[in-house]
Amino acid sequence: MKNLLVAQSGGPSAAINATLCGVIEKGLSDKNIDKVYGAQNGIMGILAERIIELNSLLSDPQSLQLLCQTPSSALGSCRMKLSPWEESAFEFEKIISVFRKYHIGYFIYIGGNDSMDTVQKLATYCRLHNINDICIMGAPKTIDNDLMETDHCPGFGSAAKYIATTFSEIACDCNVYALPAVTIVEVMGRDAGWLTASSVLGRINGGAAPDLIYVCEKPFSVDRFLEDVRDKLAEKHAVIVAVSEGIKNENGEYITECLQNRTTDAFGHKILAGAARFLEEVVRQEIGCKVRSVELNLMQRCASHVASAADIYESRLLGMAAADYAITGETGKMAVIKRISTKPYRFEIGFVEIEKIANKVKTIPLDWINQEGNDVTQEMIEYLFPLIQGELPCTYENGVPVHFRIPTAK
């Protein structure tokens, strides 16, 4: 009998453990699988042989349910880019040797765009080297919602629910004073503004916030931004702005680049921060009213206490589907969500060749952004609405939520 290996990679989310749960459930229940292993810290953990058996740890439904409500990556994560195997085959040979040692026939990698790069490279290496007894599948994860070929990504719905909730609560706080004030809230999103756009859901119960929404798909003009803020201040005393961390000017430069030189991560992405702080100073100098900036930061991806039940349900199904598809002998693909209808909301799970996904970015359709570039359209609201529905029961002890912890591999 063969064994199944699962690992997590990239930025954590409130739903990535639900996908892990789905993979484990399928592995434990399938008669063709002997053991289910987890690699700690993604592909780095495989290279370092940080492998842990999960059968006994997660054999009961209570543990699996607790895992589903636990934020972040229970197996740990990494941001490691495999070298092209044509240049150096060492990493690939090491990975295959570890697979052989643990009798791994199926490997499921849960992650975002950069993780799918790893899936593509490994699957291609196996195919070209006639390694036909190891199946490699991708299971999507990213709060940025920027993976191609899937209607939306696991983790995005919960992050969107948190952002919508937070904006509605920020509005309650900001509206208590009579003095003019501007609050600028920075939302994650380097090259795609899906998360920032989700702030619009803060209005669905009758609220007005955010008053202005700036996503990174359209060029950002500081002068136009100041005009927009002045216009809103003429209408109301408290103005709340949502802004993507990755907004760029007409030359394609991040507006924060004038603040300091930015370093890059292992995949060559610029490390961003400071868009809201930059705009705070602009408003203070040019308008002169009370102004503050807020960076939601890590809370967007770890707020499991306000997770979307729809998101957790779909994430778990995707994990099961990815594992099931690999066990049938498929490889080099990613499980995806295909939306059948919005009203009522219906979906199905499909599978797409990893080459169509890896190293590509899905951005917001431009016709879902208003002409002025300071808001989103009704089409965006209708797309987002089903993804934040439902609340999960949360197990508490001593007044705070309980989380599942996987021990470190020896």
Secondary structure, DSSP 8 states (H G I E B T S, - for coil): -EEEEEEE-SS--SSHHHHHHHHHHHHHH-TTEEEEEEETTHHHHHHTT-EEE-TTTT-SHHHHHHHHT--S-TT---------TTT--HHHHHHHHHHHHTTEEEEEEEESHHHHHHHHHHHHHHHHTT--S-EEEEEE--TT---TTSSS-TTHHHHHHHHHHHHHHHHHHHTT--S-EEEEEEE--SS--HHHHGGGGGGTTS----SEEE-TTS---HHHHHHHHHHHHHH-SEEEEEEETT-B-TTS-BGGGGTS---B-TTS-B----HHHHHHHHHHHHT-SEEEEEE-TTHHHH-GGG-BHHHHHHHHHHHHHHHHHHHTT--SEEEEEEEEEETTEEEEEEEEEGGGTTT------GGGB-TTSSSB-HHHHHHHGGGG--B----EETTEE---------
